[in-house]
Amino acid sequence: MTKADETLALRARGLVRRFGETTAVDGIDLDLHRGEVMALLGPNGAGKTSTVEMCEGFIAPDEGSISIFGLDPIANRERVHARVGMMLQGGGAYSASRTEEMLRLIASFYADPIDVDWLLDTLGMREHGRTPYRRLSGGQQQRLSLACAIVGKPELVFLDEPTAGLDAQSRIAVWELVRALRRDGVAVLLTTHLMDEAAELADSVVIIDRGSVVATGSPEQISSLGLNDGVVASFHDDVAASELERLADALSNFDVRVRGGNRANEISIDGASSPEIFAAACAHFAANDMAIERIGRHERSLEDVFLELTGKDLR
Ligand SMILES: Nc1ncnc2c1ncn2[C@@H]1O[C@H](COP(=O)(O)OP(=O)(O)OP(=O)(O)O)[C@@H](O)[C@H]1O
């Protein structure tokens, strides 16, 4: 076993999963190390949940292999699950039990659980300690599911949209908890629809579309994918093709390419971003009565790259 293998919490190779005619997952590879947070991002139906469920050992891949701490999660389900935490959606058999009671019961299954009082306080659940699960709000149930997933001090945690439906304060509490897990050397695989969540938390981001990985790297690496120098301007109104042509004519002395931006109200000028180009472009916009909302150098967020790669908005 190499050093890299020792720190590896999860390795997936060539994962394929079909449902009838649909190939939900089409050859995905993942490597997640201890103390690393990996975010799976993708539009609806991209194959995130199917990927996670295979890694959790709940559904079998049609092709490919998964190793969790060197073990196959289906053949060694009990041994794997003793070291892995996962958020369960819905209360299931626990729906009548009270928050604190449920957490203490789950903690009692483990030799060295996280302090339940600390967890209740950290997740802002103290005042709901005696509330039955089914009476908790959606956001409270979500936080309790997270607490249940981590109370056993797992070495690897799967979090499926951990902050979906949470208010801003609770979201920050969950982010803090994920950061604390990471500091403790826990490997975290999370799915999210929130770019800021991925950018805030993840060491590595894997963008999935139609069952395949379309980009992978740190949030910074992904944001700079294919980035070239240039200017991007956004306008109050959507930009017509004729306006793009007129601007291209106005800038024909410069070595740039004019195209529509990621959004209908944007123009991208690719190639250079000198003061002369800003001046010429702004003079053209003023002469043509184009109300500029914002103009600046090319700078892309994770969300822009996602849009370019998948052609879809995250939400
Ligand atoms: N049990 C199933 N039976 C049939 N088709 C399924 C099943 N589970 C998933 N699929 C299909 O597989 C594809 C991938 O679904 P999956 O739930 O993995 O995507 P996702 O990225 O998690 O989407 P979302 O963000 O909407 O949760 C979709 O086309 C979905 O309809």
The ligand as an SDF file (V2000), in Angstrom:
LIG
                    3D

 31 33  0  0  0  0  0  0  0  0999 V2000
  -34.5580    4.3490   -9.2050 N   0  0  0  0  0  0  0  0  0  0  0  0
  -34.5370    4.9140  -10.3870 C   0  0  0  0  0  0  0  0  0  0  0  0
  -35.2600    4.4240  -11.4100 N   0  0  0  0  0  0  0  0  0  0  0  0
  -35.2360    4.9760  -12.6300 C   0  0  0  0  0  0  0  0  0  0  0  0
  -34.4840    6.0500  -12.9520 N   0  0  0  0  0  0  0  0  0  0  0  0
  -33.7380    6.5900  -11.9860 C   0  0  0  0  0  0  0  0  0  0  0  0
  -33.7230    6.0590  -10.6550 C   0  0  0  0  0  0  0  0  0  0  0  0
  -32.8550    6.8000   -9.9250 N   0  0  0  0  0  0  0  0  0  0  0  0
  -32.3710    7.7610  -10.7390 C   0  0  0  0  0  0  0  0  0  0  0  0
  -32.8950    7.6340  -11.9840 N   0  0  0  0  0  0  0  0  0  0  0  0
  -32.5850    8.4950  -13.1470 C   0  0  0  0  0  0  0  0  0  0  0  0
  -31.1770    8.5900  -13.2450 O   0  0  0  0  0  0  0  0  0  0  0  0
  -30.7800    9.9300  -13.5780 C   0  0  0  0  0  0  0  0  0  0  0  0
  -29.8450   10.4730  -12.5050 C   0  0  0  0  0  0  0  0  0  0  0  0
  -30.5740   10.6660  -11.3000 O   0  0  0  0  0  0  0  0  0  0  0  0
  -29.9140   11.1230   -9.9320 P   0  0  0  0  0  0  0  0  0  0  0  0
  -30.9940   11.1630   -8.8970 O   0  0  0  0  0  0  0  0  0  0  0  0
  -28.7180   10.3100   -9.6460 O   0  0  0  0  0  0  0  0  0  0  0  0
  -29.4420   12.6080  -10.2970 O   0  0  0  0  0  0  0  0  0  0  0  0
  -29.0810   13.8310   -9.3380 P   0  0  0  0  0  0  0  0  0  0  0  0
  -27.8960   14.4670   -9.9710 O   0  0  0  0  0  0  0  0  0  0  0  0
  -28.9510   13.3840   -7.9420 O   0  0  0  0  0  0  0  0  0  0  0  0
  -30.3280   14.7800   -9.5030 O   0  0  0  0  0  0  0  0  0  0  0  0
  -31.0380   15.7890   -8.4450 P   0  0  0  0  0  0  0  0  0  0  0  0
  -30.1150   16.9530   -8.3100 O   0  0  0  0  0  0  0  0  0  0  0  0
  -32.2880   16.1370   -9.1650 O   0  0  0  0  0  0  0  0  0  0  0  0
  -31.2410   15.0360   -7.1810 O   0  0  0  0  0  0  0  0  0  0  0  0
  -32.0640   10.7150  -13.7330 C   0  0  0  0  0  0  0  0  0  0  0  0
  -32.3910   10.7160  -15.1040 O   0  0  0  0  0  0  0  0  0  0  0  0
  -33.0720    9.9130  -12.9390 C   0  0  0  0  0  0  0  0  0  0  0  0
  -34.3700   10.0830  -13.4680 O   0  0  0  0  0  0  0  0  0  0  0  0
  1  2  1  0
  2  3  1  0
  2  7  2  0
  3  4  2  0
  4  5  1  0
  5  6  2  0
  6  7  1  0
  6 10  1  0
  7  8  1  0
  8  9  2  0
  9 10  1  0
 10 11  1  0
 11 12  1  0
 11 30  1  0
 12 13  1  0
 13 14  1  0
 13 28  1  0
 14 15  1  0
 15 16  1  0
 16 17  2  0
 16 18  1  0
 16 19  1  0
 19 20  1  0
 20 21  2  0
 20 22  1  0
 20 23  1  0
 23 24  1  0
 24 25  2  0
 24 26  1  0
 24 27  1  0
 28 29  1  0
 28 30  1  0
 30 31  1  0
M  END
$$$$
